[in-house]
Amino acid sequence: MRPYATNSPQAAGRIVAIALLADGHLCKAEIDVLDRLEIHRQLGLARSELHAVVHGFCEDLLATAQGGWADACRVDTATLYGLLAEVDEPALRRQVLELCVAVVDGDGHLADGESMLLAAAMTHWGLSHEDRRAPAAT
């Protein structure tokens, strides 16, 4: 996987990209959430920059794939935790988690891969359901 600076908009955007692909495919309803919520703007990216991050993530997945596309969408635990470690600011972690929840809720179905991603992020980042609702520190 290509490296991004810790807490950069690209590192945060890649976590959202993982959420987009966690169920094994890009769903129009989930992509629509990106635009409707202007997730690119919330992360400090131009729309085209977020799309480039998603595209780059897909390229990285395919470059390391050992099977079909559905298998390529699965990120091993060590890699996932490495990518999650690129976001270490508590407020940014909560924001990214909320954006991921919004994306995976976009199609009205929580797939196993999506559930596993959200649980892994919460565990790795030490967040609880109450933390998700807490306002960001100012």
C-alpha positions in Angstrom: 0.0 0.0 0.0 1.2 3.5 -0.8 2.1 5.5 2.3 0.3 8.6 3.4 1.4 11.1 6.1 -0.2 10.4 9.5 -3.5 12.2 9.9 -3.4 13.5 6.3 -6.7 13.9 4.4 -5.5 11.1 2.1 -4.9 8.7 5.0 -8.4 9.5 6.4 -9.8 9.2 2.9 -8.3 5.7 2.4 -10.1 4.5 5.5 -13.4 5.7 3.9 -12.3 3.9 0.7 -11.9 0.7 2.7 -15.5 1.2 3.9 -16.7 1.6 0.3 -15.1 -1.7 -0.7 -15.5 -3.7 2.5 -18.5 -5.6 1.1 -16.6 -6.6 -2.1 -18.0 -4.1 -4.5 -18.6 -0.4 -5.2 -22.3 0.4 -4.6 -23.9 3.4 -6.2 -25.9 4.2 -3.1 -22.7 4.3 -1.1 -20.9 6.4 -3.7 -23.9 8.7 -3.6 -23.3 9.2 0.2 -19.8 10.5 -0.7 -21.3 13.2 -2.8 -24.4 14.0 -0.7 -22.4 14.4 2.5 -19.5 16.1 0.6 -17.1 13.7 2.4 -14.2 15.0 0.3 -14.8 18.5 1.8 -15.2 17.1 5.3 -11.8 15.5 5.0 -10.1 18.6 3.4 -9.8 17.2 -0.1 -11.1 18.2 -3.5 -13.7 15.8 -4.9 -11.1 14.7 -7.5 -8.5 14.1 -4.8 -10.8 11.8 -2.8 -11.6 9.9 -6.0 -7.8 9.6 -6.7 -7.4 8.1 -3.2 -10.1 5.6 -3.8 -8.7 4.8 -7.2 -5.2 4.4 -5.7 -6.5 2.1 -3.0 -8.2 -0.1 -5.7 -4.9 -0.2 -7.6 -3.0 -1.2 -4.5 -5.5 -3.9 -3.7 -5.3 -5.3 -7.3 -1.5 -5.2 -7.2 -1.4 -7.5 -4.2 -4.5 -9.6 -5.1 -4.2 -13.4 -5.1 -7.7 -14.2 -6.4 -10.7 -12.5 -7.9 -12.0 -9.0 -7.2 -14.0 -10.0 -4.1 -10.9 -11.5 -2.5 -8.9 -8.4 -3.5 -11.3 -6.2 -1.5 -10.4 -8.0 1.7 -7.5 -6.3 3.5 -5.6 -8.6 5.9 -5.6 -7.7 9.6 -2.0 -6.5 9.7 -2.4 -4.3 6.7 -5.7 -2.9 8.0 -4.2 -2.0 11.4 -1.3 -0.4 9.6 -3.7 1.8 7.6 -5.7 2.6 10.7 -2.5 3.6 12.5 -2.1 6.4 9.9 -4.9 8.2 11.7 -4.1 8.8 15.3 -5.8 12.1 16.2 -8.8 11.3 18.4 -11.1 13.8 16.8 -10.1 12.7 13.3 -10.6 9.1 14.3 -14.2 9.8 15.4 -14.9 11.8 12.3 -13.6 9.1 10.0 -15.5 6.4 11.9 -18.7 8.4 11.5 -18.1 8.9 7.8 -17.4 5.1 7.4 -20.7 4.4 9.2 -22.5 6.8 6.9 -21.0 5.1 3.8 -21.7 1.6 4.8 -25.3 2.6 5.8 -25.7 4.0 2.3 -27.2 0.8 0.8 -29.3 -0.1 3.9 -27.3 -3.3 4.4 -24.4 -4.0 6.7 -22.3 -6.7 5.1 -20.0 -8.9 7.2 -16.9 -7.1 5.7 -18.3 -3.7 6.6 -19.2 -4.8 10.2 -15.7 -6.3 10.6 -14.1 -3.0 9.4 -16.1 -0.9 11.8 -15.4 -3.2 14.7 -11.7 -3.3 13.8 -11.5 0.5 13.6 -13.3 0.9 17.0 -11.1 -1.7 18.6 -7.8 -0.4 17.1 -8.6 3.2 17.9 -10.0 2.4 21.4 -13.4 3.9 20.6 -16.8 2.9 22.0 -20.3 3.6 20.8 -20.4 6.5 23.3 -17.2 7.9 21.8 -18.9 8.0 18.4 -21.5 10.3 19.8 -19.1 12.5 21.8 -18.4 15.9 20.3 -14.9 16.4 18.9 -12.6 18.2 21.3 -11.9 21.8 20.4 
